[in-house]
Amino acid sequence: MGTYTIQYVPVGALRPSEYNPRKISKEAFAHLKESITRFNMVDPIIANAAPERHNVVIGGHMRLKAAGDLGHEVIPVVYVNIPDIEREKELNLRLHKNTGEFDLELLKSLDLDLLLDVGFDKSELSDLWSDILKTKADAFDVEEELAKIKKPKTKLGDLIELGPHRLLCGDSTKPETLTRLLGSEKAAMIYSDPIYNIKLDYNRGIGGKASYGGTVNDCMPDEEYAAFLKKSMEVALAVTEDSAHVFYWSDQTYIWLVQSLYRELGITNKRVCLWLKNGQNPTPSVAFSKCYEPCTYGVRGKPYINRKITKLNEVMNGDMTTGNSLLQESLDHIDVWMVNRLPGKAYQHSTSKPPTLHEKAMRRCTKPGDIVLDSFSGSGSTIIAGEQLKRRVYAVEIEPIFCDLTIRRYEQLTGVAAKVVRSDEEA
């Protein structure tokens, strides 16, 4: 173990780090200045000695500020040589983990694995971030980007790493697909949006003029559709924690089927959550127009629930209301989800979901770092939501073109390049 020497350094020579998430209240800062006034600087500043980070403060930002306010010209400093800025950040967090408060906006910008490694746990981060981690729609034009993909680069069997997320191009009703996707890990929540079996031509797009080369069969007999859904649930449950939340989207006409399958598979039915969209689908031959999509919610065991979400704190999209402020807020934990649908060109079929919709289930039912399993990824909006909420989304999509689309979408949002592992390579 090395020895460290205290040096006295001019206050003006030290540089506060640009990432430091520590903050202090006015009252606590006043107490700190009083302590320094009475006892002087008995706790040295920790600063970096590495040439490219020389004099950057790692520990003691508030003491440095207090000393400056009090007119100190020099202060005691202990230098450590840490050229790697990521290790510098780690030491900063470890020095402050058990003392003081954090600036949550700066804290959320740090790597999640680093935060967990230095001693934060997922529940603690969920509590800290429950009011500041939000999703917003990404500026991604699905139709435009699909038109650019003449021949998909993704092949069946490809495993794609998108930062902390994973996407596997394959059949989510096959056990080996999800086993490869999850490895030894387990999902905390199943959140799936399978085909609705309502005779939609997903291959043609929302305008009916596209041609994506898709193979989705959205016109099955009820018995075949039931077997399809059941198989997807069975293989998903096999890679999920014993206590988990389960969400399955469907058409209104198949709520009964999803609920029946839940009971058969040991999932306790809890709610049917209704996505109330800003629009309707008029059908002249039916008395009432369709304006919602249902998501059947159930649980296995006793999974985690974020109990901090208990107040009116979510402002909905403005054009969903009449201007009454009470109508612009909704409880995060009610079973009516009032979220605007995507603009006409931003979705590839009539059941596409915006990232902001997925926030409802993710924030309420998972913690930062948890795995959300999406067996029918489509254009990747669940991954986009997970990225913004610091959840890890492990997804499956059978159509290579939509895997390509998801890669483009993620890279456009984050600037992080995807890593593709072919099926014949080690994952």
C-alpha positions as CSV (number, residue, x, y, z in Angstrom):
1,M,0.0,0.0,0.0
2,G,1.4,3.4,-1.0
3,T,1.8,6.3,1.4
4,Y,0.3,9.7,0.8
5,T,1.7,13.1,1.7
6,I,-0.4,16.2,2.4
7,Q,0.6,19.2,0.3
8,Y,-0.6,22.8,0.6
9,V,-2.0,24.0,-2.8
10,P,-3.4,27.4,-3.8
11,V,-7.2,27.3,-3.8
12,G,-7.3,28.7,-7.3
13,A,-5.2,25.9,-8.7
14,L,-7.7,23.2,-8.0
15,R,-10.4,22.3,-10.6
16,P,-13.8,20.9,-9.5
17,S,-14.6,17.8,-11.6
18,E,-17.2,18.3,-14.3
19,Y,-19.3,15.2,-13.3
20,N,-19.4,15.5,-9.5
21,P,-23.0,14.6,-8.4
22,R,-22.6,15.7,-4.8
23,K,-24.7,18.6,-3.6
24,I,-25.3,20.2,-0.2
25,S,-28.1,22.2,1.3
26,K,-27.7,25.8,2.4
27,E,-27.9,24.9,6.0
28,A,-25.4,22.1,5.7
29,F,-23.0,24.3,3.8
30,A,-23.3,27.0,6.6
31,H,-22.4,24.3,9.1
32,L,-19.4,23.2,7.0
33,K,-18.1,26.8,6.9
34,E,-18.6,27.2,10.6
35,S,-16.6,23.9,11.2
36,I,-13.7,25.2,8.9
37,T,-13.8,28.5,10.7
38,R,-13.5,26.9,14.1
39,F,-11.1,24.0,13.3
40,N,-9.5,24.9,10.0
41,M,-9.2,22.4,7.2
42,V,-8.6,19.1,9.1
43,D,-9.8,16.9,6.2
44,P,-7.6,17.3,3.1
45,I,-9.0,17.6,-0.5
46,I,-8.4,14.5,-2.7
47,A,-7.1,15.6,-6.1
48,N,-5.8,13.8,-9.2
49,A,-2.0,13.9,-9.9
50,A,-2.3,12.4,-13.4
51,P,-0.9,14.9,-16.0
52,E,-4.1,15.1,-18.1
53,R,-6.3,15.4,-15.0
54,H,-3.9,17.3,-12.8
55,N,-5.5,19.2,-9.9
56,V,-9.0,17.9,-10.7
57,V,-10.8,17.4,-7.4
58,I,-12.0,13.9,-6.7
59,G,-13.2,14.4,-3.2
60,G,-13.9,17.6,-1.2
61,H,-15.7,19.8,-3.6
62,M,-17.8,21.4,-0.9
63,R,-14.8,21.9,1.4
64,L,-13.0,23.6,-1.5
65,K,-15.9,25.9,-2.1
66,A,-16.3,26.7,1.6
67,A,-12.6,27.5,1.9
68,G,-12.8,29.8,-1.1
69,D,-15.8,31.6,0.4
70,L,-13.9,32.0,3.6
71,G,-10.9,33.6,1.9
72,H,-8.4,30.7,2.3
73,E,-5.5,31.0,0.0
74,V,-4.0,27.5,0.3
75,I,-5.6,24.3,1.5
76,P,-4.3,20.7,2.3
77,V,-4.4,18.3,-0.6
78,V,-3.6,14.6,-1.0
79,Y,-2.8,13.6,-4.5
80,V,-3.7,10.2,-6.2
81,N,-2.5,9.2,-9.6
82,I,-5.6,8.0,-11.6
83,P,-5.2,8.6,-15.4
84,D,-8.5,6.7,-16.2
85,I,-11.4,9.1,-15.8
86,E,-13.8,6.2,-15.3
87,R,-11.8,5.1,-12.3
88,E,-11.7,8.7,-11.1
89,K,-15.5,8.8,-11.2
90,E,-15.6,5.5,-9.3
91,L,-13.4,6.9,-6.5
92,N,-15.6,10.1,-6.4
93,L,-18.7,8.0,-5.8
94,R,-17.1,5.7,-3.3
95,L,-15.9,8.7,-1.3
96,H,-19.4,10.2,-1.1
97,K,-21.7,7.2,-1.2
98,N,-22.5,7.3,2.5
99,T,-22.3,11.0,3.1
100,G,-24.3,14.0,2.0
101,E,-26.8,14.3,-0.8
102,F,-26.5,13.9,-4.6
103,D,-27.5,16.0,-7.5
104,L,-29.9,13.4,-9.1
105,E,-29.6,14.8,-12.6
106,L,-25.8,14.4,-12.6
107,L,-26.1,11.1,-10.8
108,K,-28.3,9.6,-13.5
109,S,-25.8,10.6,-16.2
110,L,-23.3,8.1,-14.6
111,D,-23.0,4.5,-15.7
112,L,-25.6,2.3,-13.9
113,D,-23.2,-0.6,-13.4
114,L,-20.7,1.8,-11.8
115,L,-23.4,3.1,-9.4
116,L,-24.4,-0.5,-8.4
117,D,-20.8,-1.5,-8.0
118,V,-20.0,1.3,-5.5
119,G,-22.9,0.4,-3.2
120,F,-26.2,1.8,-4.5
121,D,-28.9,-0.9,-4.8
122,K,-31.7,-0.9,-7.4
123,S,-34.5,-0.1,-5.0
124,E,-32.5,2.9,-3.7
125,L,-31.9,4.2,-7.2
126,S,-35.6,3.6,-8.0
127,D,-36.6,5.8,-5.1
128,L,-34.0,8.5,-5.9
129,W,-35.0,8.7,-9.6
130,S,-38.7,8.0,-9.5
131,D,-39.6,11.6,-10.2
132,I,-36.8,12.5,-12.7
133,L,-36.4,9.5,-15.0
134,K,-38.9,10.0,-17.8
135,T,-39.3,9.0,-21.4
136,K,-39.8,11.2,-24.3
137,A,-40.6,10.3,-27.9
138,D,-37.5,10.0,-30.1
139,A,-37.4,11.9,-33.3
140,F,-37.3,8.7,-35.4
141,D,-39.4,8.4,-38.6
142,V,-40.1,4.7,-38.9
143,E,-41.6,4.8,-42.4
144,E,-38.7,6.9,-43.7
145,E,-36.0,4.7,-42.2
146,L,-37.8,1.5,-43.4
147,A,-37.8,2.8,-46.9
148,K,-34.0,3.1,-46.7
149,I,-33.4,-0.5,-45.9
150,K,-33.3,-2.3,-49.2
151,K,-31.9,-5.5,-47.9
152,P,-31.6,-6.1,-44.2
153,K,-28.1,-6.7,-42.7
154,T,-29.5,-8.6,-39.8
155,K,-29.8,-12.4,-40.2
156,L,-32.0,-14.8,-38.3
157,G,-30.0,-15.9,-35.2
158,D,-28.1,-12.7,-34.8
159,L,-27.7,-11.4,-31.3
160,I,-27.4,-7.7,-31.2
161,E,-26.0,-5.8,-28.2
162,L,-27.3,-2.2,-27.9
163,G,-25.5,-0.8,-25.0
164,P,-27.0,-2.6,-22.0
165,H,-29.8,-4.0,-24.1
166,R,-30.0,-7.1,-26.2
167,L,-32.0,-7.9,-29.3
168,L,-32.2,-11.4,-30.8
169,C,-33.5,-12.0,-34.3
170,G,-35.5,-15.2,-33.9
171,D,-38.7,-16.9,-32.9
172,S,-39.8,-16.0,-29.4
173,T,-41.9,-19.2,-29.1
174,K,-38.8,-21.3,-29.1
175,P,-37.1,-22.0,-25.7
176,E,-33.7,-22.0,-27.2
177,T,-34.2,-18.4,-28.5
178,L,-34.9,-17.0,-25.0
179,T,-32.3,-19.2,-23.4
180,R,-29.7,-17.6,-25.7
181,L,-31.0,-14.2,-25.1
182,L,-31.0,-14.3,-21.3
183,G,-28.1,-16.7,-20.6
184,S,-28.0,-17.2,-16.9
185,E,-29.9,-13.9,-16.2
186,K,-33.6,-13.6,-15.3
187,A,-36.2,-11.0,-16.3
188,A,-38.1,-9.1,-13.7
189,M,-41.0,-8.3,-16.1
190,I,-42.5,-9.7,-19.2
191,Y,-43.8,-6.9,-21.4
192,S,-45.0,-8.2,-24.8
193,D,-46.9,-6.8,-27.7
194,P,-47.6,-9.8,-30.0
195,I,-49.6,-9.8,-33.2
196,Y,-53.3,-9.0,-32.6
197,N,-54.8,-11.6,-35.0
198,I,-57.1,-9.1,-36.5
199,K,-56.2,-9.6,-40.2
200,L,-53.6,-6.7,-40.3
201,D,-51.1,-6.8,-43.1
202,Y,-48.0,-5.7,-41.1
203,N,-45.9,-6.1,-44.3
204,R,-47.8,-3.2,-46.0
205,G,-47.4,-0.6,-43.4
206,I,-49.9,1.9,-42.1
207,G,-50.6,3.3,-45.5
208,G,-50.9,-0.1,-47.1
209,K,-48.4,0.8,-49.8
210,A,-45.1,-0.4,-48.3
211,S,-43.5,-3.8,-48.8
212,Y,-41.2,-4.9,-46.0
213,G,-41.0,-8.5,-47.0
214,G,-42.5,-9.6,-43.7
215,T,-43.8,-13.0,-42.9
216,V,-46.2,-12.3,-40.0
217,N,-49.4,-14.2,-40.0
218,D,-52.1,-12.1,-38.4
219,C,-55.0,-14.3,-39.5
220,M,-55.0,-17.5,-37.5
221,P,-57.9,-19.6,-36.3
222,D,-58.6,-18.9,-32.6
223,E,-57.1,-22.3,-31.6
224,E,-53.9,-21.7,-33.4
225,Y,-53.6,-18.1,-32.0
226,A,-54.2,-19.4,-28.5
227,A,-51.5,-22.0,-28.9
228,F,-49.1,-19.3,-30.3
229,L,-49.7,-17.0,-27.3
230,K,-49.5,-19.8,-24.8
231,K,-46.1,-21.0,-26.2
232,S,-44.7,-17.4,-26.1
233,M,-45.8,-17.1,-22.5
234,E,-44.4,-20.4,-21.4
235,V,-40.9,-19.9,-22.8
236,A,-40.9,-16.3,-21.4
237,L,-41.9,-17.5,-17.9
238,A,-39.0,-20.0,-18.0
239,V,-36.5,-17.2,-18.1
240,T,-38.2,-14.9,-15.7
241,E,-37.8,-14.5,-11.9
242,D,-40.2,-16.5,-9.7
243,S,-41.9,-13.2,-8.7
244,A,-42.5,-11.2,-11.8
245,H,-45.0,-8.8,-13.5
246,V,-46.6,-9.9,-16.8
247,F,-48.1,-7.5,-19.4
248,Y,-49.6,-8.7,-22.7
249,W,-51.1,-6.4,-25.3
250,S,-54.0,-7.7,-27.4
251,D,-57.0,-6.6,-29.3
252,Q,-60.2,-6.0,-27.3
253,T,-61.7,-9.2,-28.7
254,Y,-58.9,-11.3,-27.1
255,I,-58.8,-10.0,-23.6
256,W,-60.6,-13.2,-22.5
257,L,-58.0,-15.4,-24.2
258,V,-55.1,-13.7,-22.5
259,Q,-56.8,-13.9,-19.1
260,S,-57.6,-17.5,-19.6
261,L,-54.0,-18.3,-20.5
262,Y,-52.8,-16.4,-17.4
263,R,-54.9,-18.6,-15.2
264,E,-53.8,-21.7,-17.0
265,L,-50.1,-20.8,-16.5
266,G,-50.3,-19.7,-12.9
267,I,-50.3,-16.0,-13.5
268,T,-52.8,-14.1,-11.3
269,N,-54.9,-11.7,-13.3
270,K,-54.8,-8.2,-11.8
271,R,-56.0,-5.6,-14.2
272,V,-56.8,-4.8,-17.8
273,C,-54.9,-1.5,-18.4
274,L,-56.4,0.6,-21.2
275,W,-54.3,2.8,-23.4
276,L,-56.6,5.7,-24.2
277,K,-55.3,7.1,-27.4
278,N,-55.9,10.6,-28.9
279,G,-58.0,9.3,-31.7
280,Q,-60.5,6.7,-32.7
281,N,-61.2,4.1,-35.3
282,P,-64.7,4.7,-36.6
283,T,-66.5,1.5,-37.8
284,P,-69.9,2.3,-39.4
285,S,-71.2,-1.1,-38.8
286,V,-70.4,-1.0,-35.1
287,A,-72.3,1.2,-32.6
288,F,-69.2,2.6,-30.8
289,S,-65.8,3.6,-32.2
290,K,-62.6,2.0,-30.8
291,C,-60.4,4.4,-28.9
292,Y,-58.3,2.2,-26.6
293,E,-56.0,-0.8,-26.7
294,P,-56.0,-3.2,-23.7
295,C,-52.9,-4.5,-22.0
296,T,-53.7,-7.5,-19.7
297,Y,-51.7,-7.3,-16.5
298,G,-50.9,-10.2,-14.1
299,V,-48.3,-11.3,-11.6
300,R,-46.5,-14.4,-10.6
301,G,-45.5,-14.5,-6.9
302,K,-45.0,-11.2,-5.1
303,P,-42.9,-8.9,-7.4
304,Y,-41.5,-5.5,-6.6
305,I,-43.7,-2.4,-6.9
306,N,-42.4,1.2,-6.8
307,R,-44.6,2.6,-4.0
308,K,-43.2,6.1,-4.4
309,I,-45.5,6.7,-7.4
310,T,-48.6,7.7,-5.4
311,K,-49.3,11.3,-6.3
312,L,-50.5,13.4,-9.2
313,N,-47.2,14.3,-10.8
314,E,-47.4,13.3,-14.4
315,V,-48.3,15.9,-17.0
316,M,-49.9,14.4,-20.1
317,N,-49.6,15.6,-23.6
318,G,-51.3,19.0,-23.8
319,D,-53.6,18.2,-26.7
320,M,-55.2,15.4,-24.7
321,T,-56.9,18.0,-22.5
322,T,-59.2,21.0,-22.5
323,G,-56.9,23.2,-20.6
324,N,-58.1,22.3,-17.1
325,S,-54.9,21.6,-15.1
326,L,-56.5,18.8,-13.2
327,L,-57.1,17.0,-16.5
328,Q,-53.4,17.4,-17.4
329,E,-52.3,15.2,-14.5
330,S,-52.9,11.5,-14.0
331,L,-51.9,9.0,-11.4
332,D,-49.0,6.8,-12.5
333,H,-50.8,3.9,-10.9
334,I,-54.2,3.9,-12.4
335,D,-55.2,1.5,-15.1
336,V,-56.2,4.0,-17.8
337,W,-53.1,5.1,-19.6
338,M,-53.6,8.4,-21.4
339,V,-50.7,8.7,-23.8
340,N,-50.7,10.2,-27.3
341,R,-50.2,7.8,-30.1
342,L,-47.5,8.4,-32.6
343,P,-47.9,10.8,-35.5
344,G,-49.1,9.1,-38.7
345,K,-45.7,8.6,-40.3
346,A,-44.0,7.5,-37.1
347,Y,-45.6,4.0,-36.8
348,Q,-45.5,1.1,-39.2
349,H,-49.0,-0.3,-38.4
350,S,-52.1,0.7,-36.4
351,T,-51.0,-1.1,-33.2
352,S,-47.5,0.6,-32.9
353,K,-46.7,2.0,-29.4
354,P,-44.7,5.1,-28.5
355,P,-41.8,4.9,-26.0
356,T,-43.8,7.1,-23.6
357,L,-46.5,4.4,-23.2
358,H,-44.0,1.8,-22.0
359,E,-42.9,4.1,-19.1
360,K,-46.2,3.3,-17.3
361,A,-45.4,-0.3,-16.6
362,M,-41.6,0.1,-16.4
363,R,-41.6,2.8,-13.7
364,R,-44.2,1.2,-11.6
365,C,-43.1,-2.4,-11.7
366,T,-39.3,-2.5,-12.2
367,K,-36.1,-1.0,-10.8
368,P,-33.2,0.6,-12.6
369,G,-31.0,-2.2,-13.9
370,D,-33.8,-4.7,-14.0
371,I,-34.4,-6.8,-17.2
372,V,-37.6,-6.2,-19.1
373,L,-38.3,-9.1,-21.6
374,D,-40.1,-8.0,-24.8
375,S,-40.8,-11.1,-27.0
376,F,-42.2,-9.1,-29.9
377,S,-39.9,-6.0,-30.3
378,G,-41.2,-4.6,-33.6
379,S,-39.5,-1.2,-34.2
380,G,-37.7,-1.2,-30.8
381,S,-39.8,1.4,-28.9
382,T,-39.5,-0.7,-25.7
383,I,-35.7,-0.6,-25.9
384,I,-35.9,3.2,-26.4
385,A,-38.0,3.5,-23.3
386,G,-35.7,1.3,-21.3
387,E,-32.7,3.3,-22.3
388,Q,-34.2,6.5,-20.9
389,L,-35.4,4.8,-17.8
390,K,-32.2,2.9,-17.1
391,R,-33.9,-0.5,-17.4
392,R,-32.3,-3.2,-19.5
393,V,-34.6,-4.5,-22.3
394,Y,-33.9,-8.0,-23.7
395,A,-36.0,-8.3,-26.8
396,V,-36.8,-10.7,-29.6
397,E,-37.9,-9.8,-33.1
398,I,-38.4,-12.4,-35.9
399,E,-38.3,-9.9,-38.8
400,P,-34.7,-9.0,-39.8
401,I,-35.8,-5.6,-41.3
402,F,-37.2,-4.5,-37.9
403,C,-34.0,-5.6,-36.2
404,D,-32.1,-3.3,-38.6
405,L,-34.7,-0.6,-37.9
406,T,-34.1,-1.0,-34.1
407,I,-30.4,-0.7,-34.6
408,R,-30.8,2.5,-36.5
409,R,-33.2,3.9,-33.9
410,Y,-30.9,3.1,-30.9
411,E,-27.8,4.4,-32.6
412,Q,-29.6,7.6,-33.6
413,L,-30.8,8.2,-30.0
414,T,-27.6,7.3,-28.2
415,G,-24.7,7.5,-30.6
416,V,-23.6,4.1,-29.3
417,A,-22.8,1.6,-32.0
418,A,-24.5,-1.8,-32.0
419,K,-22.5,-5.0,-31.7
420,V,-23.7,-7.9,-33.7
421,V,-22.9,-11.5,-32.7
422,R,-23.7,-14.1,-35.4
423,S,-25.5,-17.3,-34.4
424,D,-22.4,-19.3,-35.2
425,E,-20.2,-17.2,-33.0
426,E,-19.8,-17.2,-29.2
427,A,-22.3,-14.9,-27.6
